[in-house]
């Protein structure tokens, strides 16, 4: 089921492949059935209902570039102990931008520089939670006898710092010839004889008791029967007084000693016992039970060990009432014992996990309220209070939601005005809501979400004008497209309605937009197109529910299946070949979904599915498909190939190569050779690798495979030949690929024409790709390299219309403006993309422009923000160093 939040989150960064050259001095180019007209308006109204977009519980600063810059500057200047908290805030910025990988990288940086065990435990748990679903990678690595335990459990006892413990008194102090050097402790019917001065050295109370002006100091026998310690426990205490270590003792005895140590203020004994107890935490039940003891006896090592065990079981442990009671009931003193100074960090993690489970539950509310109580700094208040407001709003607790939004807004979180406006609207005060948004628009840099929110409180042309402005400022917002498409459909303009929703689906595969397009197709009785989108949704989210959550998408798919043509296996392969050749990725997903419902070889199909999902920029779904391919592999050598891709996709290139070689040793296959060639080509910097890659791809092409995969291998081989300067061989490969309808080979052949100084032929080749490909934004972008400036500008404008997330067009247009000495316009061109797209290259170019016009503070701001995206980018580091030298 889709989440109640985050439907407006921007999609992941688009990857541009390939390289080109542009003569502009400012720019280093990096690339990469007609609807039926007879339908009832009432039936459309029942199908097409556009829900208001949620107010998302994310940290969304007004100017994320400024915030990232400030965080980066503070990271350069702060104390080491302050860095984890700054990286946490950086991760929250990236989370609000929808940049999942950057968010994880910031959390990893926080984990790496954690200054306390508690921070290490919490950030490690957070990263494990973020990587849920990748456990299979650890299994695969284990088969290579390599462990993947980067965020595994810590040995808390050895990680926690040891205090400086005072030894009280000495053997000479307070001694006399009349006092024995030993003392015997009576415990019920037993006795333990101890060295008097060593026992006295454990604490001030013992020293005073045995050497001071007390009756016991003159006695050789002291009764401790009322002090809840057993004979075995006291013998262990006696041994500790001599060796300062505790042996292997059972849990019950250690618990006795801990209480005894607290009673007599034996800090060193207590610390040793605390550390011993930490090793007894081996389950959730242990953690809950021993945490209570840790609170009672102030045992921070044991508490940290219990916390680690509980966090290892996220998210499941947050469905356990005992665990929830523990976290919610912890007082300030108990939090200090459990998590030191990292309470805000802990409850930030717990509230995020709880929201992902179900944002409407009482548990989520209470954890968020706990976070609010711990918020101290303005940034913490913005994050915590806004989150609580969103949860209350979702639960329709409007009165309770208002105060958190007001606090967050007052602390500087302007986006929280959206929550306040929603509350006013729900209370029938639409004019007030409209006024609130208008005030924010007038007093701040206008952003797309501001106009979107204001559109909710107006009607007619004024509403559409706000929605158009929202799309202009932020084309990634889904609601404006959906509203316009639904409005057009209600006006019986089906063609324009589909065009409108396709504008978004051309670059952002949003499930809610696919659902709307399905409804449009159903209204038009175009069941063939509808089921295609149903299959795409089920591939991305098998449990998805449609029509406001009332109906499972799989149920609608089953019903539609009876109204579309059924294909046998051979027909399915033909359909897949047709759609793959026309670069129809959603259509290809649909065919594969149908084939998976039959008895076809599922391993191969899941693998093809993963390739399509990567192309559609859905890495999590692609990972799931690749895992399914491994699970359904028909042979050992096939399974090894899929494991190799799993390892490669998660950054384990060396292990991926080993998997490929192991597969080849069992069976020479196309996929094994292709995997090895791909990994070597991507990771090898040695020029000699080219010959090896060529040989591997040639071996792959000699093995049996279908034309889809052979076309890809020929295309890749052509690319290697181009890199080696063997243009004739490259042209042969691309031509062969085109003969078996590998459409993308047009791009490679165009590159060969261009390198032969035949730009017209290159242009024509890319035009053929544009005509054949259903998704052709990248083709327009590549063709722009092979034409005159006027046509280049036209092509790049088309690219921006088709896919506004592709950054090259903005950079090119800005470079042209800069060459024309229109510096402000050039900066504005970059800025309009930076507002909704966090991209290093855009920030790098804008920083260079700012430097050129002498705006050092702005240049430095963009440098720091860009380095937040990639801290090791060499050109950015050099630019920052140069700009820093100009700062007064």
C-alpha positions in Angstrom: 0.0 0.0 0.0 1.3 3.4 -0.8 2.4 5.7 2.0 0.2 8.4 3.2 3.0 10.8 3.0 5.7 11.6 0.4 3.7 11.4 -2.8 5.1 14.8 -3.8 8.7 13.8 -3.2 10.9 14.6 -6.2 12.2 11.6 -8.1 15.8 10.5 -7.8 18.6 12.1 -9.8 18.6 11.3 -13.5 21.8 9.7 -14.7 23.2 11.0 -18.0 25.4 8.6 -19.9 28.0 9.2 -22.5 30.2 12.2 -23.2 30.3 15.0 -25.6 32.2 18.2 -26.3 30.8 21.7 -26.6 32.9 24.6 -27.9 31.5 27.0 -25.3 34.3 28.0 -22.9 32.0 28.0 -19.9 30.8 24.5 -20.3 32.3 21.0 -20.1 29.4 18.9 -21.4 28.6 15.8 -19.5 26.2 13.2 -20.9 25.8 11.0 -20.8 -5.7 3.5 -30.5 -7.6 6.7 -30.5 -9.7 7.2 -27.4 -13.4 6.6 -27.6 -15.5 9.8 -27.4 -18.7 8.4 -26.0 -18.5 8.4 -22.3 -20.6 9.6 -19.4 -19.4 12.6 -17.3 -21.0 11.1 -14.3 -19.0 7.9 -14.7 -15.8 9.9 -15.1 -16.7 11.9 -11.9 -17.0 8.6 -10.0 -13.6 7.4 -11.2 -11.5 10.5 -11.2 -11.1 12.0 -7.8 -7.9 14.0 -7.2 -6.9 14.0 -3.5 -5.2 17.1 -2.1 -1.5 16.5 -1.9 -0.3 15.8 1.7 1.7 18.3 3.8 4.8 16.1 4.1 6.5 15.7 7.5 9.9 16.7 6.1 12.4 19.4 6.7 12.0 21.7 3.7 14.0 24.9 4.2 13.1 27.9 2.0 16.6 28.0 0.5 18.2 24.6 0.7 21.4 25.8 -1.0 22.0 28.4 1.8 21.3 25.8 4.5 23.6 23.2 3.0 26.3 25.9 2.6 25.9 26.9 6.2 26.1 23.3 7.4 29.2 22.7 5.3 30.9 25.8 6.7 30.1 24.7 10.3 31.5 21.2 9.6 34.8 22.8 8.5 35.0 24.9 11.7 33.2 22.9 14.5 34.5 20.7 17.2 34.6 16.9 16.3 31.9 16.2 18.8 29.5 18.5 16.9 29.9 16.9 13.5 27.4 14.0 13.9 24.6 16.4 14.7 25.4 18.6 11.7 25.4 15.5 9.4 22.0 14.6 10.9 20.6 18.0 9.8 22.3 17.6 6.4 20.6 14.2 6.0 17.3 15.8 6.8 17.8 18.4 4.1 18.5 15.7 1.5 15.5 13.7 2.7 13.3 16.7 2.2 14.7 17.0 -1.3 14.0 13.3 -2.1 17.7 12.5 -2.4 17.7 9.1 -0.7 21.3 8.3 -1.6 22.6 11.6 -0.4 20.6 11.2 2.8 22.2 7.8 3.4 25.7 9.3 2.7 25.2 12.0 5.3 24.1 9.4 7.9 27.1 7.3 7.0 29.3 10.4 7.5 27.6 10.9 10.9 28.2 7.3 11.8 31.9 7.5 10.7 32.6 10.5 12.9 30.4 9.6 15.8 32.1 10.7 19.0 30.2 8.5 21.4 29.1 4.9 21.5 25.5 6.0 21.6 25.8 8.0 18.4 27.6 5.0 16.8 24.8 2.7 17.8 22.0 5.0 16.6 23.5 6.0 13.3 24.5 2.4 12.6 20.9 1.3 13.3 19.6 4.1 11.1 21.8 3.0 8.2 20.7 -0.7 8.6 17.1 0.4 8.6 17.7 2.5 5.4 19.2 -0.6 3.8 16.4 -2.9 4.7 15.9 -5.4 1.8 19.6 -5.6 1.1 20.3 -8.4 3.6 20.9 -10.7 0.7 24.1 -8.8 -0.1 25.6 -10.0 3.2 24.6 -13.6 2.4 26.2 -13.3 -1.0 29.4 -11.8 0.4 29.5 -14.5 3.0 29.7 -17.0 0.2 32.9 -15.3 -0.8 34.1 -15.6 2.9 33.9 -11.9 3.2 31.7 -10.3 5.9 29.6 -7.2 5.5 29.3 -6.1 9.1 30.0 -2.4 8.7 26.9 -1.5 10.8 26.9 -4.7 12.8 26.6 -4.8 16.6 29.3 -3.2 18.6 31.0 -4.7 21.6 29.5 -2.1 23.9 31.6 -3.1 26.9 34.9 -2.5 25.1 33.7 0.6 23.2 32.4 2.5 26.3 35.1 4.7 27.9 36.5 3.5 31.2 36.5 6.1 34.1 39.3 7.0 36.4 38.5 5.2 39.6 39.9 6.3 42.9 41.4 3.7 45.3 40.5 4.7 48.8 43.1 4.6 51.6 46.0 2.2 51.9 46.9 -0.8 53.9 48.7 1.3 56.5 45.9 3.8 57.0 43.9 3.3 60.2 45.6 0.0 61.0 46.9 -1.0 64.4 48.3 -4.1 66.0 45.0 -4.7 67.7 43.1 -4.8 64.3 43.3 -7.9 62.1 44.4 -7.6 58.5 41.4 -9.6 57.5 37.7 -9.2 57.9 35.0 -11.9 57.7 31.6 -11.1 56.4 28.7 -13.2 57.8 26.0 -13.9 55.2 23.2 -16.0 56.6 24.8 -19.2 57.6 28.0 -18.7 55.6 31.1 -16.6 55.9 33.6 -15.0 53.5 37.0 -13.8 54.7 38.5 -10.8 52.9 41.6 -8.7 52.9 40.5 -5.7 55.1 42.5 -3.0 53.3 41.5 -4.3 49.8 37.9 -4.3 50.6 38.3 -0.9 52.2 39.8 0.5 49.0 36.7 -0.2 47.0 34.8 2.8 48.3 34.5 5.6 50.9 31.7 3.7 52.8 33.8 0.5 53.1 36.9 2.5 54.0 35.0 4.3 56.7 33.4 1.1 57.9 36.6 -0.9 58.2 39.1 1.9 59.1 37.0 4.6 60.7 35.4 5.3 64.0 32.8 2.7 63.6 32.1 -0.5 65.6 32.8 -2.6 62.5 36.3 -1.2 62.2 37.3 -3.1 65.4 35.4 -6.3 64.5 36.8 -9.3 62.7 33.2 -10.5 61.8 30.7 -8.2 60.1 27.1 -9.3 59.3 26.0 -8.4 55.8 23.0 -10.8 55.8 20.6 -7.9 55.3 22.4 -6.5 52.2 20.9 -8.8 49.5 24.2 -10.5 48.5 24.8 -14.2 48.5 27.9 -16.0 49.5 28.9 -16.6 45.9 28.4 -12.9 45.2 30.5 -11.8 48.2 33.3 -14.2 47.2 33.3 -12.5 43.7 33.5 -9.1 45.4 36.4 -10.3 47.5 38.2 -11.6 44.4 37.6 -8.3 42.6 39.1 -6.4 45.5 42.4 -8.2 44.8 42.3 -8.6 41.0 39.9 -5.8 39.8 38.2 -8.3 37.5 35.1 -10.4 37.6 35.2 -14.0 36.4 32.6 -15.8 34.5 29.6 -15.4 36.8 25.9 -16.2 36.2 23.5 -13.4 35.5 21.8 -13.7 39.0 25.1 -13.2 40.8 26.1 -10.2 38.6 22.8 -8.6 39.4 23.4 -9.1 43.1 26.9 -7.5 42.8 25.5 -4.6 40.8 23.0 -3.7 43.5 25.7 -4.3 46.2 28.1 -2.0 44.4 25.5 0.7 44.2 24.6 0.3 47.9 28.2 0.7 49.0 29.2 3.2 46.3 31.8 0.9 44.8 32.2 2.7 41.4 34.9 0.5 40.0 33.1 -2.7 41.0 29.9 -1.3 39.5 31.5 -0.5 36.2 33.1 -4.0 35.9 29.7 -5.5 36.7 27.9 -3.2 34.3 30.2 -4.3 31.5 29.8 -8.0 32.3 26.0 -7.7 32.3 26.1 -6.1 28.8 27.1 -9.5 27.3 23.9 -11.1 28.6 21.7 -9.1 26.2 20.9 -11.6 23.4 17.2 -11.0 22.6 14.5 -8.3 22.6 13.0 -9.8 25.8 16.4 -9.6 27.5 16.8 -6.0 26.4 13.4 -4.9 27.8 13.9 -6.7 31.1 17.5 -5.7 31.6 16.9 -2.1 30.6 14.6 -1.7 33.5 17.4 -2.9 35.8 19.8 -0.6 34.1 17.5 2.4 34.8 17.1 1.4 38.4 20.8 0.8 39.1 22.1 3.5 36.7 24.1 1.1 34.5 24.9 2.9 31.3 26.9 0.1 29.6 24.1 -2.4 30.1 21.5 0.2 29.0 23.5 0.9 25.8 23.7 -2.8 25.1 20.0 -3.2 25.5 19.3 -0.2 23.3 21.5 -1.7 20.6 19.6 -4.9 20.7 16.3 -3.1 20.3 17.5 -0.9 17.5 18.8 -3.9 15.6 15.2 -5.1 15.4 13.8 -2.0 13.7 11.1 -1.7 12.5 9.6 -4.8 14.1 10.4 -3.8 17.7 8.1 -0.7 17.3 5.1 -3.0 17.1 6.0 -4.5 20.6 4.0 -2.8 23.4 6.7 -3.4 25.9 9.4 -1.7 23.8 7.1 1.2 23.1 6.3 1.6 26.7 10.0 1.6 27.5 10.8 4.4 25.0 7.8 6.5 25.8 8.1 6.1 29.6 11.8 6.9 29.8 12.4 10.0 32.0 15.1 12.5 31.3 17.4 10.7 33.8 16.6 7.4 32.2 17.3 8.7 28.8 20.7 10.0 30.0 21.5 6.4 31.2 20.2 4.8 28.0 21.5 7.1 25.3 23.7 9.8 26.9 23.4 13.1 25.2 21.9 11.6 22.0 18.2 11.6 23.0 17.1 13.9 20.2 18.9 11.7 17.7 17.3 8.5 19.1 13.8 9.8 19.0 14.3 11.3 15.5 15.1 7.8 14.3 12.2 6.2 16.2 9.6 8.7 15.0 10.8 8.3 11.4 10.4 4.5 11.6 7.0 4.8 13.3 5.8 7.2 10.6 6.8 4.7 7.9 4.9 2.0 9.7 1.8 4.0 10.1 1.7 7.8 10.6 -1.8 7.7 12.2 -1.1 5.5 15.2 -0.9 6.7 18.8 2.6 5.4 19.0 3.7 7.7 16.2 2.1 10.7 17.9 3.7 9.9 21.2 7.2 9.4 19.8 6.9 12.6 17.8 5.7 14.4 21.0 8.8 13.0 22.7 10.9 14.4 20.0 9.3 17.8 20.4 10.1 17.8 24.1 13.8 17.2 23.3 14.0 19.9 20.6 16.2 22.8 21.7 17.8 24.5 18.7 15.7 26.3 16.1 16.5 23.6 13.5 15.5 20.9 15.9 12.2 22.7 16.6 11.6 23.1 12.9 12.0 19.4 12.3 10.2 18.1 15.4 7.2 20.5 15.6 6.5 20.4 11.8 6.5 16.6 11.9 4.1 16.5 14.8 1.8 19.0 13.1 1.7 16.8 10.0 0.8 13.7 12.0 -1.9 15.6 13.8 -3.2 16.9 10.5 -3.3 13.5 9.0 -5.3 12.3 12.0 -7.7 15.2 11.5 -6.9 16.6 14.9 -6.9 20.1 13.6 -6.9 22.0 16.9 -3.9 19.9 18.2 -2.1 20.4 14.9 -2.2 24.2 14.8 0.2 24.8 17.7 3.1 22.6 16.4 2.8 24.2 13.0 2.9 27.7 14.5 6.0 26.9 16.5 7.8 25.4 13.5 6.8 28.4 11.4 8.0 30.8 14.1 11.3 28.9 14.3 11.8 29.6 10.6 10.3 26.6 8.8 8.2 28.6 6.2 6.8 25.4 4.7 4.8 24.9 7.9 2.5 27.6 6.7 1.0 25.0 4.4 -0.2 23.1 7.5 -1.7 26.3 9.0 -3.5 27.1 5.8 -4.9 23.5 5.6 -6.3 23.9 9.1 -7.9 27.2 8.2 -9.4 25.6 5.1 -10.7 22.7 7.0 -12.4 25.1 9.4 -14.2 26.8 6.5 -11.8 29.8 6.4 -10.6 29.5 2.8 -10.1 33.2 2.5 -7.8 33.2 5.5 -5.9 30.2 4.1 -5.5 32.0 0.8 -4.3 35.1 2.5 -1.7 33.2 4.6 -0.1 31.7 1.4 -0.3 35.1 -0.4 1.6 36.7 2.4 4.3 34.1 2.2 4.6 34.4 -1.5 4.9 38.2 -1.3 7.6 38.1 1.4 9.8 35.3 0.2 11.4 33.9 -2.9 8.4 32.2 -4.5 8.6 28.4 -4.7 6.3 25.9 -6.5 4.8 24.5 -3.4 3.5 27.9 -2.3 1.4 28.4 -5.5 0.3 24.7 -5.3 -0.9 25.2 -1.7 -2.6 28.5 -2.6 -4.5 26.9 -5.5 -6.3 24.7 -3.0 -8.3 27.7 -1.8 -9.4 29.2 -5.1 -11.4 28.1 -8.0 -11.6 28.5 -11.8 -9.0 30.6 -13.7 -7.3 31.8 -10.5 -6.8 28.2 -9.4 -5.4 27.1 -12.8 -3.1 30.1 -12.9 -1.6 29.2 -9.5 -1.2 25.5 -10.7 0.5 26.6 -13.9 2.9 28.8 -11.9 3.6 25.9 -9.5 4.6 23.8 -12.5 6.7 26.5 -13.9 8.7 26.9 -10.7 8.8 23.2 -9.8 7.8 20.8 -12.6 8.3 17.8 -10.3 5.1 18.5 -8.3 2.5 15.9 -9.4 -0.7 17.5 -8.2 -0.9 20.3 -10.8 -0.7 17.8 -13.7 -3.2 15.5 -12.1 -5.7 18.3 -11.5 -5.4 19.7 -15.0 -5.8 16.2 -16.5 -8.9 15.5 -14.5 -10.3 18.9 -15.4 -9.8 18.3 -19.1 -11.3 14.8 -18.8 -14.4 16.3 -17.2 -14.6 18.6 -20.1 -14.6 15.5 -22.4 -11.2 16.4 -23.8 -9.6 13.0 -23.4 -6.7 13.6 -25.8 -5.5 16.7 -23.9 -6.1 15.0 -20.5 -3.8 12.1 -21.5 -1.2 14.5 -22.9 -1.2 16.4 -19.6 -0.6 13.4 -17.4 1.9 12.0 -19.9 3.9 15.2 -19.5 4.8 14.1 -16.0 5.0 10.4 -16.6 7.5 11.0 -19.3 10.1 11.9 -16.6 8.7 10.8 -13.3 7.1 7.4 -12.7 4.7 8.5 -9.9 2.3 5.8 -8.9 -0.6 8.2 -8.2 -0.2 9.5 -11.8 -0.2 6.1 -13.3 -3.4 5.4 -11.3 -5.0 8.5 -12.7 -4.0 7.5 -16.2 -5.6 4.1 -15.6 -8.8 5.9 -14.6 -8.7 7.9 -17.8 -8.2 4.8 -19.9 -11.0 3.0 -18.0 -13.4 6.0 -18.7 -12.4 5.6 -22.4 -12.8 1.8 -22.2 -9.2 1.5 -23.4 -8.5 -1.7 -21.4 -5.3 -2.6 -23.2 -3.6 0.6 -22.2 -5.1 0.5 -18.7 -3.8 -3.0 -18.0 -0.4 -1.9 -19.2 -0.3 0.7 -16.5 -1.7 -1.7 -13.9 1.2 -4.0 -14.6 3.6 -1.2 -14.2 2.1 -0.3 -10.8 2.2 -3.9 -9.6 5.8 -4.2 -10.6 6.7 -1.2 -8.6 4.4 -1.8 -5.7 2.7 -5.2 -5.6 0.4 -4.3 -2.7 -0.7 -1.0 -4.2 -4.4 -0.1 -3.6 -6.4 2.2 -6.0 -9.5 4.4 -5.7 -8.6 6.0 -2.4 -7.3 2.7 -1.1 -10.6 0.8 -1.6 -9.5 -1.7 -4.2 -6.3 -3.6 -4.7 -4.6 -2.9 -8.0 -4.1 -6.6 -8.5 -7.9 -7.1 -8.3 -8.5 -4.5 -11.1 -5.8 -6.1 -13.1 -7.5 -9.5 -12.8 -10.8 -7.9 -13.9 -9.2 -6.2 -16.9 -7.4 -9.3 -17.9 -10.7 -10.8 -19.2 -11.1 -7.8 -21.6 -7.7 -7.9 -23.3 -6.1 -10.3 -25.8 -4.2 -13.2 -24.3 -0.7 -14.1 -25.7 1.1 -17.4 -25.7 4.9 -17.5 -24.8 6.1 -16.9 -28.4 3.7 -13.9 -28.8 4.9 -12.5 -25.5 8.5 -12.5 -26.7 7.5 -10.9 -29.9 5.6 -8.2 -28.0 8.6 -7.7 -25.7 10.9 -7.4 -28.6 8.7 -4.8 -30.2 8.3 -2.6 -27.2 12.0 -2.9 -26.1 13.0 -1.8 -29.6 10.7 1.2 -29.5 12.2 2.2 -26.1 8.7 1.7 -24.5 9.8 0.9 -21.0 6.4 0.8 -19.4 5.1 -1.4 -22.2 8.0 -3.7 -21.8 7.3 -4.0 -18.0 3.8 -5.0 -18.8 4.8 -7.7 -21.2 7.3 -9.1 -18.7 4.6 -9.0 -15.9 2.3 -11.1 -18.1 5.1 -13.6 -18.8 5.9 -13.9 -15.1 2.3 -15.1 -14.6 2.9 -18.0 -16.9 5.4 -20.9 -16.6 8.2 -19.1 -18.4 11.7 -19.1 -17.0 11.3 -16.6 -14.3 14.9 -15.9 -13.5 15.6 -14.5 -16.9 12.4 -12.4 -16.8 13.1 -10.9 -13.4 16.5 -10.0 -14.6 15.1 -8.2 -17.7 12.6 -6.5 -15.4 15.5 -5.2 -13.2 17.2 -3.7 -16.3 14.0 -1.9 -17.2 13.5 -0.6 -13.7 17.0 0.8 -13.6 16.3 2.6 -16.8 13.2 4.0 -15.3 15.2 5.2 -12.3 13.6 2.9 -9.8 16.6 1.4 -8.0 14.8 -0.2 -5.1 12.3 -2.0 -7.3 15.2 -3.1 -9.5 17.0 -4.6 -6.5 13.9 -6.5 -5.6 13.6 -7.9 -9.1 17.3 -8.9 -9.2 16.8 -10.7 -5.9 13.8 -12.5 -7.4 16.0 -13.4 -10.4 18.6 -15.0 -8.1 15.8 -16.9 -6.2 14.3 -18.3 -9.5 17.6 -19.0 -11.3 17.3 -22.3 -13.1 21.0 -23.2 -12.9 24.0 -22.6 -10.6 25.9 -20.6 -13.2 22.8 -18.4 -13.8 22.4 -17.8 -10.1 26.1 -16.7 -9.9 25.5 -14.1 -12.6 22.6 -12.5 -10.8 24.6 -12.5 -7.6 27.4 -10.8 -9.5 24.9 -8.0 -10.6 23.7 -7.7 -7.0 27.3 -7.2 -5.8 28.1 -4.8 -8.6 25.0 -2.6 -8.0 26.0 -2.3 -4.4 29.6 -1.3 -5.1 31.3 -4.7 -4.6 33.1 -4.8 -8.0 35.9 -7.2 -7.1 33.4 -9.7 -5.8 31.2 -9.2 -8.8 34.1 -10.1 -11.1 34.7 -13.3 -9.0 31.1 -14.3 -9.4 31.3 -13.8 -13.2 34.5 -15.9 -13.4 33.0 -18.6 -11.2 30.0 -18.8 -13.5 32.2 -19.0 -16.6 34.1 -21.8 -15.1 30.9 -23.8 -14.8 29.3 -22.8 -18.1 30.4 -20.3 -20.8 27.3 -18.1 -21.1 26.4 -14.8 -22.7 25.4 -13.2 -19.4 28.5 -14.3 -17.5 30.8 -12.9 -20.2 28.7 -9.7 -20.4 28.8 -9.2 -16.6 32.6 -9.5 -16.5 33.0 -7.2 -19.5 30.6 -4.6 -18.0 32.3 -4.6 -14.6 35.8 -4.3 -16.1 34.8 -1.5 -18.5 33.2 0.4 -15.6 35.9 0.0 -13.0 39.1 -0.3 -15.1 41.3 2.7 -15.6 44.1 0.7 -17.2 44.0 1.2 -21.0 44.9 -2.5 -21.4 41.4 -3.3 -20.0 39.9 -2.3 -23.4 41.4 -5.3 -25.2 40.1 -7.6 -22.4 36.6 -6.1 -22.6 36.5 -6.4 -26.3 37.6 -10.1 -26.1 34.9 -10.7 -23.4 32.1 -9.1 -25.4 33.2 -11.1 -28.5 33.0 -14.3 -26.3 29.6 -13.3 -25.1 28.3 -12.8 -28.7 29.4 -16.4 -29.5 27.2 -17.8 -26.8 23.4 -18.4 -27.3 21.2 -15.5 -26.3 18.2 -13.5 -27.7 18.5 -10.5 -29.9 17.6 -8.0 -27.2 20.7 -8.9 -25.2 23.0 -9.4 -28.2 21.9 -6.0 -29.4 23.1 -4.5 -26.1 26.4 -6.4 -26.3 27.0 -5.1 -29.8 26.2 -1.6 -28.7 28.6 -1.8 -25.8 31.3 -3.3 -28.0 30.9 -0.4 -30.4 31.4 2.0 -27.5 34.7 0.3 -26.5 35.9 0.4 -30.1 35.1 4.2 -30.2 37.1 4.7 -27.1 40.0 2.9 -28.7 39.7 5.0 -31.9 38.6 2.0 -34.0 35.8 3.8 -35.7 35.3 1.3 -38.6 34.9 -1.6 -36.1 32.6 0.5 -34.0 30.4 1.4 -37.0 30.1 -2.3 -37.9 29.0 -3.2 -34.3 26.4 -0.4 -34.3 25.1 -1.4 -37.8 24.8 -5.0 -36.7 22.9 -3.9 -33.6 20.5 -1.9 -35.7 19.9 -4.9 -37.9 18.4 -6.7 -35.0 16.5 -3.5 -34.0 18.6 -2.4 -31.0 17.3 1.2 -31.5 19.7 2.9 -29.1 22.6 2.0 -31.4 21.6 5.0 -33.5 23.2 7.1 -30.8 26.5 5.2 -31.1 26.5 5.4 -34.8 25.8 9.1 -34.7 28.9 9.5 -32.5 31.0 7.6 -35.1 29.7 10.0 -37.8 30.6 13.0 -35.7 34.1 11.7 -35.0 34.5 11.3 -38.7 33.6 15.0 -39.0 30.2 14.3 -40.6 27.9 16.3 -38.4 25.0 16.1 -40.8 25.0 12.3 -40.8 25.2 12.3 -37.0 22.2 14.6 -36.9 20.2 12.4 -39.2 21.1 9.3 -37.2 19.8 10.9 -34.0 16.7 12.0 -35.8 16.0 8.3 -36.6 16.3 7.5 -32.9 13.9 10.3 -32.0 11.4 9.0 -34.5 11.6 5.4 -33.2 11.9 5.9 -29.4 8.8 6.4 -27.3 10.9 8.0 -24.6 13.2 10.3 -26.5 14.3 13.2 -24.3 17.9 11.9 -24.2 17.9 11.5 -27.9 17.0 15.2 -28.4 19.7 16.1 -25.9 22.3 14.1 -27.8 21.2 15.4 -31.2 21.7 19.0 -29.9 25.5 18.3 -30.1 25.3 17.8 -33.9 23.6 20.9 -35.1 23.9 24.7 -35.3 23.3 26.8 -32.3 19.7 27.8 -33.2 18.6 24.2 -33.7 20.6 23.2 -30.6 18.6 25.7 -28.6 15.4 24.3 -30.1 16.3 20.7 -29.3 17.3 21.5 -25.8 14.1 23.4 -25.2 12.3 20.2 -26.2 14.4 18.3 -23.8 13.4 20.6 -20.9 9.7 20.2 -21.9 10.0 16.4 -22.0 12.2 16.0 -19.0 12.9 19.1 -16.9 15.2 17.1 -14.6 17.9 16.8 -17.2 20.4 19.4 -16.3 22.5 19.8 -19.4 20.0 22.1 -21.3 20.0 24.6 -18.4 23.8 24.6 -18.4 24.1 25.0 -22.1 21.6 27.9 -22.2 23.3 29.5 -19.3 26.7 29.2 -21.0 25.3 30.8 -24.1 23.9 33.7 -22.1 27.2 34.1 -20.3 29.1 34.3 -23.6 26.6 37.0 -24.7 27.6 38.9 -21.5 24.1 38.4 -20.0 25.5 37.4 -16.6 22.3 37.9 -14.6 20.2 36.0 -17.1 22.8 33.2 -17.1 22.7 32.9 -13.4 18.8 33.0 -13.4 18.7 30.1 -15.9 20.7 28.0 -13.6 18.8 29.1 -10.5 15.4 28.1 -12.0 16.7 24.5 -12.2 18.6 24.5 -8.9 15.4 25.4 -7.0 13.9 21.9 -7.7 17.0 19.9 -8.6 20.0 19.5 -6.3 22.8 19.0 -8.8 26.5 19.5 -8.4 27.1 20.6 -12.0 24.5 23.3 -11.9 25.9 24.6 -8.6 29.5 24.4 -9.9 28.6 26.4 -13.0 26.7 29.0 -11.0 29.6 29.3 -8.5 31.9 30.0 -11.5 29.6 32.6 -12.8 29.3 34.3 -9.4 33.1 34.3 -9.2 33.4 35.8 -12.7 31.2 38.8 -11.7 32.9 39.3 -8.4 30.1 38.0 -6.2 32.4 36.1 -3.8 29.9 35.4 -1.0 27.5 33.8 -3.5 30.3 31.9 -5.2 31.4 30.5 -1.8 27.8 29.6 -0.9 27.4 27.5 -4.1 30.8 25.9 -3.6 29.9 24.8 -0.1 26.5 23.5 -1.2 28.0 21.6 -4.1 30.6 20.0 -1.8 27.8 18.9 0.4 26.6 16.8 -2.6 30.1 15.5 -3.3 32.8 16.4 -0.7 35.6 14.9 -2.9 34.8 16.7 -6.2 38.3 17.9 -7.2 37.2 20.8 -9.4 34.8 22.1 -6.7 37.6 21.9 -4.1 39.9 23.9 -6.3 37.2 26.5 -7.1 36.4 26.8 -3.4 40.1 27.3 -2.6 40.4 30.0 -5.3 37.2 31.8 -4.1 38.3 31.5 -0.5 41.5 33.4 -1.3 39.4 36.3 -2.6 37.2 36.6 0.5 38.0 39.7 2.5 
